[in-house]
Amino acid sequence: MEVVRLLMIRHSFLLLLLPVLGAAGTPLQTYIVQLHPHEGGGEAVSAAGSRLGWHRSFLERSVAWEQEKRPSSRLLYSYHTVFDGFAAQLADAEAAALRALPGVASVRADRRVELHTTYSYRFLGLNFCAAGAWARSGYGRGTIIGVLDTGVWPESPSFDDRGMPPVPVRWTGVCQGGERFNVSNCNRKLIGARFYSKGHRANYPTNPSEAASLLEYVSPRDAHGHGTHTASTAAGAAVPGASVLGAGAGEARGVAPGAHVAAYKVCWFNGCYSSDILAGMDDAVRDSVDVLSLSLGGFPIPLFEDSIAIGSFRATARGVSVVCAAGNNGPARSSVANEAPWVLTVGAATLDRRFPAYVRLGNGRVLYGESMYPGEIGLKKGGKELELVYAAGGTRESAYCLKGALDKTAIAGKMVVCDRGITGRADKGEAVKEAGGTAMILANTEVNREEDSIDVHVLPATLVGYREAVELKKYISSAPRPVARIVFGGTRIGRARAPAVALFSARGPSLTNPSVLKPDVVAPGVNIIAAWPGNLGPSGLEGDARRSNFSVLSGTSMAAPHVSGIAALIRSAHPSWSPAMVRSAIMTSADITDRQGKAIMDGDGGRADVFAMGAGHVNPARAVDPGLVYDIQPGDYVTHLCTLGYTHMEIFKITHAGVNCSAVLQKNRGFSLNYPSIAVAFKNGAKSAVLQRTVTNVGTPNSAYTVQVAAPPGVKVSVAPTTLSFAEFGEQRSFRVTVEAPSPPAAKDIAEGYLVWKQSGGQGKHVVRSPIAVTWVVE
């Protein structure tokens, strides 16, 4: 039966990947077409009978008939909510013809982006305390989190709906049927599911023999695990006794266990295409989600070319909080993605949970490593001592343990050292096992430093940092017969300093908008345990026959759903708050010290700066009761784009609204975006800047706040007034921040500090903190 099922899946996905050619065999590709409704659009929609008919009319005017096929058969998606336009398959000449039509704002090629817990909720301080975030928010009850990812495994115990409230009456979504997925797979926890494959099908370069070997479900069902993992991290139900084959045991819960989940499958085996992502966002907003969680993205690109930024603008304007992963391209400077000022951008940080797996060398030295291989527990129960081999095959490929590159005779029965890189970490273990190796040591290279993302390996294995790898290789090259054993130490909590910013977490300053500090915050994103699909082993490898309801992943992909869950808690506690208020509450309440009360560290050394951690590490308990918030109206983002020098057409592509920047700036002299963080970019010798901020009292009436400032080195910061008084709840007060810098600090082009509004008097529990980042830019 299982063989038949796999054949059906492969046949279905082979059909899904059939290529499309235009007239005379002209190759087609997907284009996203944005329309300008203000240029005759309304009348055109009426004439066409519907928005869909209007969209089709553009294809009828620019695409020739193909035998019996109408040009409108090329249409993939018709967007109505977060975007005005459509996606279609076009030849290059047809795309050029479309660009020339009246009412067409832009035609751009589809773009592919990449996908970027039993303990993490406790690490965040979420508990059953009557004054805690869960109690104050009702565990997120009544909120809906839309997760755009690889789909969902509905049978996971994390999506059990026992104890869940009824589906909100405002919900208008569906449970879309498909391969091994039907209406009965949805419930009061997983209230909706859809899938979007047209963009992927149109863009993937078809190879029938390759397609036939792929395992994929043509439905919302998750075949890869990423979507199931992120959805359960945000809002998974309580699952007692959860573990990964015995490791990391505990009770699993999402950050907002009372929230509902809607899954939008926009990512497939070859990535995520903008046309599919836009379609998912379009439906999600129309379905009435409260929070959109996107653990995907790429490198930073201009906002007017970024489909996620464009779609999220309208989502935000409609009251939806959009939470995005910052990306995994750290620690490179200005690598942060999803940097639009209307989204909440999340970097990754570590937990104080470790999975030690030591390497005891033949010379008596012990190297620290980590692994989630379910091996023997305890230092005295180490595995068998084995001979060590490295680069068994004498090639670069064998050093990286690529499949087919290892000398089976040289590694049989031995412990193989594999350099990290090129292929996945777990893939290397599979390659070693298939070639006859008995165990593996995964060695970080210089670029990985001491980063310690672990895997559920298919053979006894551990990951060692770069310093340990250097010592290990030195021992192998010098010893006549190098040997070692791996000693698995189980799960250790509370002994490691945390949180620290993950080495891979993308960094600011923002490449396209340095006047807004990104990322906004960091959250747990390293070695996160969450739900896993039943078709995959916990390593994610096709050949892994083991099964577990949970597995471990690392990335800003894991950090983002933590913050999506916190956003749901805040929306549940304060349903009238705008997305900007929710983001402000999360940012101004964030921690800048670790669990030991010391400064949060960055990767394997050094203090984390604001371009690594933004406002700091999220603190849900304080976020649901922030005292003051910085609100932003959708029109303020338009004014902000004008201050950045964006053209009329570039702003239209983002906001779908016409704007005269000259008039806007004339009306808003001295405008600065009311962002919770303060970022100043001095350009071409500028030495001072004045910024305006406005806070809204969401705490107690008859309260007062006093400012405290720690100016960046070499920078003078003054605030006026220095005290803010509020007589009523909801009252607003404004203040002015003047930043002066005669010259940049020696040998540096960045400086940082902070501004804090501290509540005074007997009710002085609120501390509202804003980081200050100053950069000097030469254009």
Disulfide bonds with the S-S distance in Angstrom:
Cys175-Cys186 2.00
Cys267-Cys272 2.09
Cys401-Cys418 1.97
Cys642-Cys661 2.07
